[in-house]
Amino acid sequence: MTITIPYKLTHGKELVVIPLEEYEELIDLRKIYEFKPSAEVKKALQRARKNRKKGQVLTLHELKNNLGLAN
């Protein structure tokens, strides 16, 4: 069986055919919360990346010691 879809609908782009149930699952995935960092969090991440690049990092053991969590 051949189905012809008018060019007006596709505008020359490729189409994908999937079952309705699968399509609805994909739409539901879009509703899942996506983390969007604030400007403050972005700055902190940039600072952490710079420190890491400079070698200014703590090992996990050092961090635990500094927080008083070491056994």
Buried (B, 14 or more C-beta within 10 A) or exposed (E): EEEEEEEEEEEEEEEEEEEEEEEEEEEEEEEEEEEEEEEEEEEEEEEEEEEEEEEEEEEEEEEEEEEEEEE
